[in-house]
Amino acid sequence: MTDETAAQRRARGLAKMSEVYGWEFSDGPGEHFAVTADHLFADIWSRPGLSLRDRRLLLLGALTAQGLFDIAEIQIGAALGNEELTEEQLHEIALFLCHYVGWPAGTTLDGVVGKVASQRRKATRAAASPTE
């Protein structure tokens, strides 16, 4: 048993959420948020044995199999932002998944990878260009 308080567990969960997604998370209201921060991120995403990249790969496969491409889009952006996966690797993942979850799902994921990568390139160019 640990001596961790509920506040410490929440802080650990919020820190892991920030690490996973690449932006700062603050505390949120409600039981759903509490379970997400305190259990999913403080306990599950923080377990030893798999890297964040490993977990992201598994999650992308599961999301693709379920057709949850809006959530996959968030995961792809985080994977690119955290430099866990390259655009080329994400396209390869989509092609691989075509053979296991179906061609339409894998192809849709490939399109989402292209969309997110393009948005990131545009944002990078815009940030590099001085505005007048």
Order of alpha helices (4+ residues) and beta strands (2+ residues): alpha-alpha-alpha-alpha-alpha-alpha
